[in-house]
Amino acid sequence: MAALQIAKTNLTEKTITTSFLDELVAKGLIESSLVERITNDEDLAHFFIQEKPKKKKTSEKKTTKKPSSSKVAKVSDTDRNSEEYDPCRCCARIWKAEGGLGFDNIQCNSKNMVTAEEAKDILLKLECSPSEKDVEKFLEGYVGDFCKKHMSQDFMMPKGYWLGKVNEKRPEELMLPSGSIKNGYSEEYKPHRWMYDENGDKVEKAKRSSKKKEKVEEKVEEVNELTASQDNAAGTGLPKKTDEERDEMAEFLEWKKANHQETVEAHANEEEVEEKEEVEVEVEVEEKEEEGPVAETDDEEKTEELSDEEDPEDTVYCVDGIEYIKHWDEDEKAWIILEPEEYSKIGVPKEDGGIGFDSDEEDAHNERVHAAN
Protein backbone atom coordinates (compact mmCIF):
# COMPACT_ATOMS: atom_id res chain seq x y z
CA MET A 1 0.00 0.00 0.00
CA ALA A 2 2.96 2.30 0.72
CA ALA A 3 4.16 1.80 -2.89
CA LEU A 4 0.76 2.59 -4.20
CA GLN A 5 0.61 5.71 -2.11
CA ILE A 6 4.03 6.78 -3.31
CA ALA A 7 2.98 6.22 -6.90
CA LYS A 8 -0.14 8.27 -6.47
CA THR A 9 1.86 11.07 -4.87
CA ASN A 10 4.87 11.25 -7.23
CA LEU A 11 3.78 9.96 -10.61
CA THR A 12 2.17 12.25 -13.10
CA GLU A 13 -0.98 11.07 -14.82
CA LYS A 14 -0.74 9.66 -18.36
CA THR A 15 3.04 9.30 -18.29
CA ILE A 16 3.61 5.53 -18.18
CA THR A 17 3.34 3.24 -21.16
CA THR A 18 2.82 -0.49 -21.09
CA SER A 19 6.06 -0.81 -23.02
CA PHE A 20 7.82 0.57 -19.91
CA LEU A 21 6.43 -2.32 -17.88
CA ASP A 22 7.59 -4.74 -20.57
CA GLU A 23 11.11 -3.33 -20.16
CA LEU A 24 10.95 -3.91 -16.40
CA VAL A 25 9.98 -7.52 -17.00
CA ALA A 26 12.81 -7.94 -19.49
CA LYS A 27 15.33 -6.68 -16.94
CA GLY A 28 13.96 -9.03 -14.27
CA LEU A 29 12.86 -6.23 -11.98
CA ILE A 30 9.27 -7.42 -11.89
CA GLU A 31 7.45 -10.59 -12.69
CA SER A 32 5.38 -10.72 -15.86
CA SER A 33 2.38 -11.76 -13.78
CA LEU A 34 2.47 -8.36 -12.09
CA VAL A 35 2.15 -6.49 -15.40
CA GLU A 36 -1.42 -7.65 -15.93
CA ARG A 37 -2.32 -6.86 -12.31
CA ILE A 38 -0.85 -3.36 -12.57
CA THR A 39 -2.51 -2.48 -15.89
CA ASN A 40 -5.88 -3.81 -14.74
CA ASP A 41 -5.79 -1.97 -11.43
CA GLU A 42 -8.42 0.78 -11.57
CA ASP A 43 -6.49 3.00 -9.15
CA LEU A 44 -3.40 2.89 -11.39
CA ALA A 45 -5.13 3.05 -14.76
CA HIS A 46 -4.94 6.85 -14.99
CA PHE A 47 -1.12 6.74 -14.95
CA PHE A 48 -0.93 4.83 -18.22
CA ILE A 49 -1.07 6.32 -21.68
CA GLN A 50 -3.83 4.81 -23.70
CA GLU A 51 -1.85 3.63 -26.70
CA LYS A 52 -3.68 3.38 -30.00
CA PRO A 53 -3.43 0.03 -31.68
CA LYS A 54 -1.03 0.12 -34.61
CA LYS A 55 -2.56 -0.28 -38.05
CA LYS A 56 -1.29 -3.19 -39.97
CA LYS A 57 0.47 -2.28 -43.15
CA THR A 58 -1.05 -3.89 -46.16
CA SER A 59 0.32 -4.25 -49.63
CA GLU A 60 -3.06 -3.64 -51.12
CA LYS A 61 -3.08 -0.81 -53.57
CA LYS A 62 -5.76 1.76 -53.50
CA THR A 63 -8.18 1.09 -56.25
CA THR A 64 -9.84 3.89 -58.07
CA LYS A 65 -13.31 3.48 -59.28
CA LYS A 66 -13.44 3.03 -62.97
CA PRO A 67 -15.84 5.23 -64.78
CA SER A 68 -19.08 3.65 -65.72
CA SER A 69 -18.91 1.67 -68.92
CA SER A 70 -22.17 3.18 -70.06
CA LYS A 71 -21.58 5.31 -73.10
CA VAL A 72 -22.23 9.01 -73.14
CA ALA A 73 -25.21 9.81 -75.29
CA LYS A 74 -24.01 10.52 -78.82
CA VAL A 75 -24.77 13.87 -80.37
CA SER A 76 -26.75 13.46 -83.56
CA ASP A 77 -25.23 14.48 -86.87
CA THR A 78 -28.00 17.06 -87.27
CA ASP A 79 -27.03 18.69 -83.96
CA ARG A 80 -23.33 18.58 -84.82
CA ASN A 81 -24.08 20.26 -88.11
CA SER A 82 -25.58 23.26 -86.28
CA GLU A 83 -22.65 23.70 -83.84
CA GLU A 84 -20.41 26.77 -83.88
CA TYR A 85 -16.80 26.53 -85.03
CA ASP A 86 -14.42 25.44 -82.26
CA PRO A 87 -10.86 26.87 -82.73
CA CYS A 88 -9.50 24.33 -80.22
CA ARG A 89 -10.30 21.43 -82.57
CA CYS A 90 -9.09 20.36 -85.99
CA CYS A 91 -10.73 22.66 -88.54
CA ALA A 92 -11.44 19.89 -91.09
CA ARG A 93 -15.00 19.50 -92.34
CA ILE A 94 -15.79 15.78 -92.19
CA TRP A 95 -18.22 13.70 -94.24
CA LYS A 96 -21.34 12.54 -92.46
CA ALA A 97 -24.18 11.46 -94.71
CA GLU A 98 -27.84 10.63 -94.44
CA GLY A 99 -29.37 8.81 -97.37
CA GLY A 100 -26.26 9.45 -99.45
CA LEU A 101 -26.42 13.25 -98.97
CA GLY A 102 -23.80 14.92 -96.78
CA PHE A 103 -24.02 17.47 -93.96
CA ASP A 104 -21.87 20.52 -94.71
CA ASN A 105 -20.89 21.88 -91.27
CA ILE A 106 -19.63 18.98 -89.11
CA GLN A 107 -16.19 19.63 -87.62
CA CYS A 108 -13.53 17.04 -86.80
CA ASN A 109 -13.47 16.14 -83.08
CA SER A 110 -9.68 15.84 -82.73
CA LYS A 111 -7.94 18.38 -80.48
CA ASN A 112 -4.45 17.15 -81.41
CA MET A 113 -3.54 19.76 -83.97
CA VAL A 114 -0.19 19.39 -85.75
CA THR A 115 2.20 22.34 -85.82
CA ALA A 116 4.16 23.24 -88.94
CA GLU A 117 7.36 21.86 -87.35
CA GLU A 118 5.69 18.55 -86.51
CA ALA A 119 4.01 18.41 -89.94
CA LYS A 120 7.33 18.40 -91.79
CA ASP A 121 8.59 15.38 -89.87
CA ILE A 122 5.27 13.53 -90.33
CA LEU A 123 5.05 14.14 -94.09
CA LEU A 124 8.64 13.15 -94.80
CA LYS A 125 7.98 9.80 -93.11
CA LEU A 126 4.97 8.93 -95.29
CA GLU A 127 5.29 5.68 -97.23
CA CYS A 128 4.95 7.47 -100.55
CA SER A 129 8.26 9.23 -99.73
CA PRO A 130 7.43 12.80 -100.83
CA SER A 131 10.26 15.11 -101.75
CA GLU A 132 11.42 17.69 -99.21
CA LYS A 133 10.76 20.38 -101.81
CA ASP A 134 7.07 19.40 -102.09
CA VAL A 135 6.76 19.30 -98.31
CA GLU A 136 8.32 22.73 -97.91
CA LYS A 137 5.98 24.16 -100.54
CA PHE A 138 2.95 22.71 -98.73
CA LEU A 139 4.10 24.07 -95.37
CA GLU A 140 4.28 27.61 -96.76
CA GLY A 141 0.50 27.78 -96.54
CA TYR A 142 -0.03 25.52 -93.53
CA VAL A 143 -0.97 27.28 -90.27
CA GLY A 144 -1.20 24.30 -87.91
CA ASP A 145 -4.98 23.94 -87.75
CA PHE A 146 -5.32 20.32 -88.95
CA CYS A 147 -4.93 17.08 -87.02
CA LYS A 148 -2.38 14.55 -88.30
CA LYS A 149 -4.87 12.67 -90.46
CA HIS A 150 -6.45 15.67 -92.20
CA MET A 151 -3.10 17.47 -92.58
CA SER A 152 -1.78 14.38 -94.38
CA GLN A 153 -4.86 14.22 -96.59
CA ASP A 154 -4.60 17.92 -97.41
CA PHE A 155 -1.02 17.29 -98.57
CA MET A 156 -1.67 14.02 -100.40
CA MET A 157 -4.93 14.78 -102.26
CA PRO A 158 -4.39 16.30 -105.73
CA LYS A 159 -6.54 19.37 -105.03
CA GLY A 160 -6.11 19.55 -101.27
CA TYR A 161 -8.45 18.14 -98.64
CA TRP A 162 -11.67 17.46 -100.56
CA LEU A 163 -14.12 18.85 -97.97
CA GLY A 164 -12.14 21.93 -96.98
CA LYS A 165 -12.21 23.71 -93.62
CA VAL A 166 -15.41 24.08 -91.63
CA ASN A 167 -14.60 27.75 -90.92
CA GLU A 168 -14.40 28.49 -94.64
CA LYS A 169 -16.95 28.36 -97.45
CA ARG A 170 -17.82 24.82 -98.46
CA PRO A 171 -16.75 23.49 -101.88
CA GLU A 172 -19.80 23.21 -104.15
CA GLU A 173 -18.33 20.56 -106.44
CA LEU A 174 -17.74 17.56 -104.20
CA MET A 175 -15.21 15.19 -105.75
CA LEU A 176 -13.54 12.53 -103.58
CA PRO A 177 -10.27 11.26 -105.10
CA SER A 178 -9.67 7.53 -105.11
CA GLY A 179 -6.94 6.22 -102.82
CA SER A 180 -5.61 6.53 -99.26
CA ILE A 181 -2.90 8.28 -97.24
CA LYS A 182 -0.83 5.10 -97.27
CA ASN A 183 -1.03 4.37 -100.99
CA GLY A 184 -1.57 7.87 -102.31
CA TYR A 185 -4.48 9.43 -104.21
CA SER A 186 -5.19 9.37 -107.93
CA GLU A 187 -6.95 11.75 -110.32
CA GLU A 188 -9.98 9.45 -110.40
CA TYR A 189 -12.87 11.08 -108.58
CA LYS A 190 -16.23 10.03 -107.22
CA PRO A 191 -18.89 12.78 -107.05
CA HIS A 192 -20.82 13.45 -103.84
CA ARG A 193 -23.72 15.76 -103.02
CA TRP A 194 -24.57 18.06 -100.13
CA MET A 195 -27.81 17.63 -98.21
CA TYR A 196 -28.62 21.34 -98.54
CA ASP A 197 -28.23 23.60 -101.56
CA GLU A 198 -26.63 27.07 -101.61
CA ASN A 199 -29.87 28.63 -100.37
CA GLY A 200 -30.15 26.27 -97.41
CA ASP A 201 -33.01 24.28 -98.89
CA LYS A 202 -32.93 20.52 -98.48
CA VAL A 203 -31.98 18.70 -101.66
CA GLU A 204 -34.41 16.13 -102.99
CA LYS A 205 -32.74 12.79 -103.30
CA ALA A 206 -32.16 11.69 -106.87
CA LYS A 207 -34.26 8.76 -107.99
CA ARG A 208 -33.22 6.06 -110.39
CA SER A 209 -35.73 4.51 -112.76
CA SER A 210 -36.50 0.84 -112.36
CA LYS A 211 -35.52 -1.42 -115.24
CA LYS A 212 -38.39 -3.68 -114.27
CA LYS A 213 -40.79 -0.77 -114.59
CA GLU A 214 -39.41 0.09 -118.03
CA LYS A 215 -40.04 -3.47 -119.20
CA VAL A 216 -43.61 -3.34 -117.92
CA GLU A 217 -44.21 -0.04 -119.71
CA GLU A 218 -42.81 -1.51 -122.94
CA LYS A 219 -45.14 -4.49 -122.56
CA VAL A 220 -48.12 -2.20 -122.01
CA GLU A 221 -47.19 -0.28 -125.17
CA GLU A 222 -46.99 -3.50 -127.17
CA VAL A 223 -50.42 -4.58 -125.92
CA ASN A 224 -51.88 -1.19 -126.83
CA GLU A 225 -50.38 -1.37 -130.32
CA LEU A 226 -51.73 -4.90 -130.79
CA THR A 227 -55.19 -3.78 -129.66
CA ALA A 228 -55.14 -0.87 -132.11
CA SER A 229 -54.07 -3.08 -135.01
CA GLN A 230 -56.77 -5.64 -134.22
CA ASP A 231 -59.42 -2.94 -133.91
CA ASN A 232 -58.30 -1.63 -137.28
CA ALA A 233 -58.55 -5.12 -138.77
CA ALA A 234 -62.10 -5.47 -137.44
CA GLY A 235 -62.99 -2.12 -138.97
CA THR A 236 -61.59 -0.70 -142.19
CA GLY A 237 -58.08 -2.15 -142.21
CA LEU A 238 -59.12 -5.53 -143.68
CA PRO A 239 -62.51 -5.03 -145.43
CA LYS A 240 -64.82 -8.01 -145.38
CA LYS A 241 -66.39 -9.33 -148.60
CA THR A 242 -70.10 -8.76 -149.08
CA ASP A 243 -72.55 -11.56 -149.99
CA GLU A 244 -72.86 -10.17 -153.53
CA GLU A 245 -69.08 -10.29 -153.97
CA ARG A 246 -69.03 -13.87 -152.72
CA ASP A 247 -71.73 -14.88 -155.26
CA GLU A 248 -69.78 -13.30 -158.11
CA MET A 249 -66.66 -15.16 -157.03
CA ALA A 250 -68.63 -18.46 -156.99
CA GLU A 251 -69.89 -17.88 -160.55
CA PHE A 252 -66.42 -17.09 -161.73
CA LEU A 253 -65.09 -20.29 -160.22
CA GLU A 254 -67.80 -22.32 -161.90
CA TRP A 255 -66.83 -20.80 -165.26
CA LYS A 256 -63.20 -21.57 -164.65
CA LYS A 257 -63.91 -25.10 -163.55
CA ALA A 258 -64.25 -26.58 -167.02
CA ASN A 259 -61.33 -24.79 -168.65
CA HIS A 260 -58.58 -24.32 -166.03
CA GLN A 261 -58.83 -26.87 -163.27
CA GLU A 262 -55.46 -25.93 -161.72
CA THR A 263 -56.31 -22.25 -161.68
CA VAL A 264 -59.64 -23.07 -160.06
CA GLU A 265 -57.95 -25.02 -157.30
CA ALA A 266 -55.48 -22.23 -156.67
CA HIS A 267 -58.26 -19.62 -156.45
CA ALA A 268 -60.29 -21.89 -154.23
CA ASN A 269 -57.38 -22.33 -151.87
CA GLU A 270 -56.71 -18.61 -151.89
CA GLU A 271 -60.36 -17.86 -151.08
CA GLU A 272 -60.37 -20.45 -148.32
CA VAL A 273 -57.24 -19.02 -146.72
CA GLU A 274 -58.56 -15.47 -146.98
CA GLU A 275 -61.87 -16.42 -145.38
CA LYS A 276 -60.03 -18.32 -142.64
CA GLU A 277 -57.84 -15.31 -141.88
CA GLU A 278 -60.89 -13.07 -141.68
CA VAL A 279 -62.60 -15.45 -139.25
CA GLU A 280 -59.48 -15.74 -137.11
CA VAL A 281 -59.08 -11.96 -136.94
CA GLU A 282 -62.75 -11.54 -136.00
CA VAL A 283 -62.43 -14.18 -133.24
CA GLU A 284 -59.23 -12.61 -131.89
CA VAL A 285 -60.78 -9.16 -131.89
CA GLU A 286 -63.85 -10.44 -130.04
CA GLU A 287 -61.63 -12.19 -127.47
CA LYS A 288 -59.52 -9.06 -127.16
CA GLU A 289 -62.60 -6.93 -126.61
CA GLU A 290 -63.59 -9.25 -123.77
CA GLU A 291 -60.14 -9.82 -122.24
CA GLY A 292 -58.32 -6.66 -123.28
CA PRO A 293 -59.56 -4.33 -120.53
CA VAL A 294 -58.61 -6.91 -117.85
CA ALA A 295 -55.12 -7.38 -119.24
CA GLU A 296 -54.62 -3.63 -119.49
CA THR A 297 -55.77 -3.20 -115.90
CA ASP A 298 -53.23 -5.79 -114.73
CA ASP A 299 -50.41 -3.95 -116.46
CA GLU A 300 -51.57 -0.64 -115.03
CA GLU A 301 -51.58 -2.13 -111.55
CA LYS A 302 -48.03 -3.44 -112.05
CA THR A 303 -46.93 -0.01 -113.22
CA GLU A 304 -48.47 1.64 -110.18
CA GLU A 305 -46.86 -0.89 -107.84
CA LEU A 306 -43.42 -0.31 -109.35
CA SER A 307 -42.80 3.28 -108.33
CA ASP A 308 -39.41 4.86 -108.88
CA GLU A 309 -36.86 3.16 -106.67
CA GLU A 310 -34.62 5.28 -104.45
CA ASP A 311 -30.98 4.53 -103.78
CA PRO A 312 -30.67 2.30 -100.71
CA GLU A 313 -29.95 4.21 -97.50
CA ASP A 314 -26.49 4.19 -95.89
CA THR A 315 -26.48 2.20 -92.65
CA VAL A 316 -24.06 1.83 -89.71
CA TYR A 317 -21.93 -1.32 -90.00
CA CYS A 318 -20.16 -2.17 -86.71
CA VAL A 319 -17.18 -4.56 -86.58
CA ASP A 320 -15.10 -5.15 -83.41
CA GLY A 321 -16.71 -2.10 -81.83
CA ILE A 322 -15.69 0.19 -84.71
CA GLU A 323 -18.47 1.87 -86.69
CA TYR A 324 -18.28 2.00 -90.47
CA ILE A 325 -20.82 2.83 -93.18
CA LYS A 326 -22.52 0.25 -95.38
CA HIS A 327 -23.10 1.99 -98.71
CA TRP A 328 -24.67 0.94 -102.00
CA ASP A 329 -22.25 1.67 -104.83
CA GLU A 330 -24.25 2.43 -107.94
CA ASP A 331 -21.20 2.04 -110.18
CA GLU A 332 -20.28 -1.41 -108.88
CA LYS A 333 -23.92 -2.41 -108.26
CA ALA A 334 -22.92 -3.82 -104.89
CA TRP A 335 -22.69 -2.99 -101.18
CA ILE A 336 -19.34 -1.65 -99.96
CA ILE A 337 -17.95 -0.59 -96.56
CA LEU A 338 -16.74 2.99 -96.10
CA GLU A 339 -14.55 4.64 -93.47
CA PRO A 340 -16.87 7.32 -91.96
CA GLU A 341 -14.64 10.39 -91.94
CA GLU A 342 -12.90 9.93 -95.29
CA TYR A 343 -15.96 8.23 -96.80
CA SER A 344 -13.49 6.03 -98.64
CA LYS A 345 -13.91 2.36 -99.44
CA ILE A 346 -12.11 -0.11 -97.16
CA GLY A 347 -13.76 -3.35 -98.30
CA VAL A 348 -17.03 -5.22 -98.73
CA PRO A 349 -19.48 -6.71 -96.18
CA LYS A 350 -19.30 -10.44 -95.47
CA GLU A 351 -22.17 -12.78 -94.70
CA ASP A 352 -20.83 -13.43 -91.19
CA GLY A 353 -21.00 -9.73 -90.33
CA GLY A 354 -17.32 -9.08 -90.94
CA ILE A 355 -15.49 -7.17 -93.66
CA GLY A 356 -13.58 -8.41 -96.68
CA PHE A 357 -10.83 -5.78 -96.42
CA ASP A 358 -9.03 -4.22 -99.35
CA SER A 359 -5.23 -4.38 -99.26
CA ASP A 360 -3.66 -2.85 -96.11
CA GLU A 361 -7.07 -1.82 -94.74
CA GLU A 362 -7.18 -4.66 -92.21
CA ASP A 363 -4.07 -3.26 -90.51
CA ALA A 364 -5.74 0.15 -90.31
CA HIS A 365 -8.83 -1.50 -88.79
CA ASN A 366 -6.74 -3.27 -86.15
CA GLU A 367 -5.11 0.05 -85.25
CA ARG A 368 -8.55 1.59 -84.74
CA VAL A 369 -9.58 -1.31 -82.51
CA HIS A 370 -6.37 -0.97 -80.48
CA ALA A 371 -6.83 2.80 -80.09
CA ALA A 372 -10.46 2.35 -78.98
CA ASN A 373 -9.43 -0.08 -76.23
C-alpha positions in Angstrom: 0.0 0.0 0.0 3.0 2.3 0.7 4.2 1.8 -2.9 0.8 2.6 -4.2 0.6 5.7 -2.1 4.0 6.8 -3.3 3.0 6.2 -6.9 -0.1 8.3 -6.5 1.9 11.1 -4.9 4.9 11.2 -7.2 3.8 10.0 -10.6 2.2 12.3 -13.1 -1.0 11.1 -14.8 -0.7 9.7 -18.4 3.0 9.3 -18.3 3.6 5.5 -18.2 3.3 3.2 -21.2 2.8 -0.5 -21.1 6.1 -0.8 -23.0 7.8 0.6 -19.9 6.4 -2.3 -17.9 7.6 -4.7 -20.6 11.1 -3.3 -20.2 10.9 -3.9 -16.4 10.0 -7.5 -17.0 12.8 -7.9 -19.5 15.3 -6.7 -16.9 14.0 -9.0 -14.3 12.9 -6.2 -12.0 9.3 -7.4 -11.9 7.4 -10.6 -12.7 5.4 -10.7 -15.9 2.4 -11.8 -13.8 2.5 -8.4 -12.1 2.1 -6.5 -15.4 -1.4 -7.6 -15.9 -2.3 -6.9 -12.3 -0.8 -3.4 -12.6 -2.5 -2.5 -15.9 -5.9 -3.8 -14.7 -5.8 -2.0 -11.4 -8.4 0.8 -11.6 -6.5 3.0 -9.1 -3.4 2.9 -11.4 -5.1 3.0 -14.8 -4.9 6.8 -15.0 -1.1 6.7 -15.0 -0.9 4.8 -18.2 -1.1 6.3 -21.7 -3.8 4.8 -23.7 -1.8 3.6 -26.7 -3.7 3.4 -30.0 -3.4 0.0 -31.7 -1.0 0.1 -34.6 -2.6 -0.3 -38.0 -1.3 -3.2 -40.0 0.5 -2.3 -43.2 -1.1 -3.9 -46.2 0.3 -4.3 -49.6 -3.1 -3.6 -51.1 -3.1 -0.8 -53.6 -5.8 1.8 -53.5 -8.2 1.1 -56.3 -9.8 3.9 -58.1 -13.3 3.5 -59.3 -13.4 3.0 -63.0 -15.8 5.2 -64.8 -19.1 3.6 -65.7 -18.9 1.7 -68.9 -22.2 3.2 -70.1 -21.6 5.3 -73.1 -22.2 9.0 -73.1 -25.2 9.8 -75.3 -24.0 10.5 -78.8 -24.8 13.9 -80.4 -26.8 13.5 -83.6 -25.2 14.5 -86.9 -28.0 17.1 -87.3 -27.0 18.7 -84.0 -23.3 18.6 -84.8 -24.1 20.3 -88.1 -25.6 23.3 -86.3 -22.6 23.7 -83.8 -20.4 26.8 -83.9 -16.8 26.5 -85.0 -14.4 25.4 -82.3 -10.9 26.9 -82.7 -9.5 24.3 -80.2 -10.3 21.4 -82.6 -9.1 20.4 -86.0 -10.7 22.7 -88.5 -11.4 19.9 -91.1 -15.0 19.5 -92.3 -15.8 15.8 -92.2 -18.2 13.7 -94.2 -21.3 12.5 -92.5 -24.2 11.5 -94.7 -27.8 10.6 -94.4 -29.4 8.8 -97.4 -26.3 9.5 -99.4 -26.4 13.3 -99.0 -23.8 14.9 -96.8 -24.0 17.5 -94.0 -21.9 20.5 -94.7 -20.9 21.9 -91.3 -19.6 19.0 -89.1 -16.2 19.6 -87.6 -13.5 17.0 -86.8 -13.5 16.1 -83.1 -9.7 15.8 -82.7 -7.9 18.4 -80.5 -4.5 17.1 -81.4 -3.5 19.8 -84.0 -0.2 19.4 -85.8 2.2 22.3 -85.8 4.2 23.2 -88.9 7.4 21.9 -87.4 5.7 18.6 -86.5 4.0 18.4 -89.9 7.3 18.4 -91.8 8.6 15.4 -89.9 5.3 13.5 -90.3 5.0 14.1 -94.1 8.6 13.1 -94.8 8.0 9.8 -93.1 5.0 8.9 -95.3 5.3 5.7 -97.2 4.9 7.5 -100.5 8.3 9.2 -99.7 7.4 12.8 -100.8 10.3 15.1 -101.7 11.4 17.7 -99.2 10.8 20.4 -101.8 7.1 19.4 -102.1 6.8 19.3 -98.3 8.3 22.7 -97.9 6.0 24.2 -100.5 3.0 22.7 -98.7 4.1 24.1 -95.4 4.3 27.6 -96.8 0.5 27.8 -96.5 0.0 25.5 -93.5 -1.0 27.3 -90.3 -1.2 24.3 -87.9 -5.0 23.9 -87.7 -5.3 20.3 -88.9 -4.9 17.1 -87.0 -2.4 14.6 -88.3 -4.9 12.7 -90.5 -6.4 15.7 -92.2 -3.1 17.5 -92.6 -1.8 14.4 -94.4 -4.9 14.2 -96.6 -4.6 17.9 -97.4 -1.0 17.3 -98.6 -1.7 14.0 -100.4 -4.9 14.8 -102.3 -4.4 16.3 -105.7 -6.5 19.4 -105.0 -6.1 19.6 -101.3 -8.5 18.1 -98.6 -11.7 17.5 -100.6 -14.1 18.9 -98.0 -12.1 21.9 -97.0 -12.2 23.7 -93.6 -15.4 24.1 -91.6 -14.6 27.8 -90.9 -14.4 28.5 -94.6 -16.9 28.4 -97.5 -17.8 24.8 -98.5 -16.8 23.5 -101.9 -19.8 23.2 -104.1 -18.3 20.6 -106.4 -17.7 17.6 -104.2 -15.2 15.2 -105.8 -13.5 12.5 -103.6 -10.3 11.3 -105.1 -9.7 7.5 -105.1 -6.9 6.2 -102.8 -5.6 6.5 -99.3 -2.9 8.3 -97.2 -0.8 5.1 -97.3 -1.0 4.4 -101.0 -1.6 7.9 -102.3 -4.5 9.4 -104.2 -5.2 9.4 -107.9 -7.0 11.8 -110.3 -10.0 9.5 -110.4 -12.9 11.1 -108.6 -16.2 10.0 -107.2 -18.9 12.8 -107.0 -20.8 13.4 -103.8 -23.7 15.8 -103.0 -24.6 18.1 -100.1 -27.8 17.6 -98.2 -28.6 21.3 -98.5 -28.2 23.6 -101.6 -26.6 27.1 -101.6 -29.9 28.6 -100.4 -30.1 26.3 -97.4 -33.0 24.3 -98.9 -32.9 20.5 -98.5 -32.0 18.7 -101.7 -34.4 16.1 -103.0 -32.7 12.8 -103.3 -32.2 11.7 -106.9 -34.3 8.8 -108.0 -33.2 6.1 -110.4 -35.7 4.5 -112.8 -36.5 0.8 -112.4 -35.5 -1.4 -115.2 -38.4 -3.7 -114.3 -40.8 -0.8 -114.6 -39.4 0.1 -118.0 -40.0 -3.5 -119.2 -43.6 -3.3 -117.9 -44.2 0.0 -119.7 -42.8 -1.5 -122.9 -45.1 -4.5 -122.6 -48.1 -2.2 -122.0 -47.2 -0.3 -125.2 -47.0 -3.5 -127.2 -50.4 -4.6 -125.9 -51.9 -1.2 -126.8 -50.4 -1.4 -130.3 -51.7 -4.9 -130.8 -55.2 -3.8 -129.7 -55.1 -0.9 -132.1 -54.1 -3.1 -135.0 -56.8 -5.6 -134.2 -59.4 -2.9 -133.9 -58.3 -1.6 -137.3 -58.6 -5.1 -138.8 -62.1 -5.5 -137.4 -63.0 -2.1 -139.0 -61.6 -0.7 -142.2 -58.1 -2.2 -142.2 -59.1 -5.5 -143.7 -62.5 -5.0 -145.4 -64.8 -8.0 -145.4 -66.4 -9.3 -148.6 -70.1 -8.8 -149.1 -72.6 -11.6 -150.0 -72.9 -10.2 -153.5 -69.1 -10.3 -154.0 -69.0 -13.9 -152.7 -71.7 -14.9 -155.3 -69.8 -13.3 -158.1 -66.7 -15.2 -157.0 -68.6 -18.5 -157.0 -69.9 -17.9 -160.5 -66.4 -17.1 -161.7 -65.1 -20.3 -160.2 -67.8 -22.3 -161.9 -66.8 -20.8 -165.3 -63.2 -21.6 -164.7 -63.9 -25.1 -163.5 -64.3 -26.6 -167.0 -61.3 -24.8 -168.6 -58.6 -24.3 -166.0 -58.8 -26.9 -163.3 -55.5 -25.9 -161.7 -56.3 -22.3 -161.7 -59.6 -23.1 -160.1 -57.9 -25.0 -157.3 -55.5 -22.2 -156.7 -58.3 -19.6 -156.4 -60.3 -21.9 -154.2 -57.4 -22.3 -151.9 -56.7 -18.6 -151.9 -60.4 -17.9 -151.1 -60.4 -20.4 -148.3 -57.2 -19.0 -146.7 -58.6 -15.5 -147.0 -61.9 -16.4 -145.4 -60.0 -18.3 -142.6 -57.8 -15.3 -141.9 -60.9 -13.1 -141.7 -62.6 -15.5 -139.3 -59.5 -15.7 -137.1 -59.1 -12.0 -136.9 -62.7 -11.5 -136.0 -62.4 -14.2 -133.2 -59.2 -12.6 -131.9 -60.8 -9.2 -131.9 -63.9 -10.4 -130.0 -61.6 -12.2 -127.5 -59.5 -9.1 -127.2 -62.6 -6.9 -126.6 -63.6 -9.3 -123.8 -60.1 -9.8 -122.2 -58.3 -6.7 -123.3 -59.6 -4.3 -120.5 -58.6 -6.9 -117.8 -55.1 -7.4 -119.2 -54.6 -3.6 -119.5 -55.8 -3.2 -115.9 -53.2 -5.8 -114.7 -50.4 -3.9 -116.5 -51.6 -0.6 -115.0 -51.6 -2.1 -111.5 -48.0 -3.4 -112.1 -46.9 0.0 -113.2 -48.5 1.6 -110.2 -46.9 -0.9 -107.8 -43.4 -0.3 -109.3 -42.8 3.3 -108.3 -39.4 4.9 -108.9 -36.9 3.2 -106.7 -34.6 5.3 -104.5 -31.0 4.5 -103.8 -30.7 2.3 -100.7 -30.0 4.2 -97.5 -26.5 4.2 -95.9 -26.5 2.2 -92.6 -24.1 1.8 -89.7 -21.9 -1.3 -90.0 -20.2 -2.2 -86.7 -17.2 -4.6 -86.6 -15.1 -5.2 -83.4 -16.7 -2.1 -81.8 -15.7 0.2 -84.7 -18.5 1.9 -86.7 -18.3 2.0 -90.5 -20.8 2.8 -93.2 -22.5 0.2 -95.4 -23.1 2.0 -98.7 -24.7 0.9 -102.0 -22.2 1.7 -104.8 -24.3 2.4 -107.9 -21.2 2.0 -110.2 -20.3 -1.4 -108.9 -23.9 -2.4 -108.3 -22.9 -3.8 -104.9 -22.7 -3.0 -101.2 -19.3 -1.7 -100.0 -17.9 -0.6 -96.6 -16.7 3.0 -96.1 -14.5 4.6 -93.5 -16.9 7.3 -92.0 -14.6 10.4 -91.9 -12.9 9.9 -95.3 -16.0 8.2 -96.8 -13.5 6.0 -98.6 -13.9 2.4 -99.4 -12.1 -0.1 -97.2 -13.8 -3.4 -98.3 -17.0 -5.2 -98.7 -19.5 -6.7 -96.2 -19.3 -10.4 -95.5 -22.2 -12.8 -94.7 -20.8 -13.4 -91.2 -21.0 -9.7 -90.3 -17.3 -9.1 -90.9 -15.5 -7.2 -93.7 -13.6 -8.4 -96.7 -10.8 -5.8 -96.4 -9.0 -4.2 -99.4 -5.2 -4.4 -99.3 -3.7 -2.9 -96.1 -7.1 -1.8 -94.7 -7.2 -4.7 -92.2 -4.1 -3.3 -90.5 -5.7 0.1 -90.3 -8.8 -1.5 -88.8 -6.7 -3.3 -86.2 -5.1 0.1 -85.3 -8.6 1.6 -84.7 -9.6 -1.3 -82.5 -6.4 -1.0 -80.5 -6.8 2.8 -80.1 -10.5 2.3 -79.0 -9.4 -0.1 -76.2 
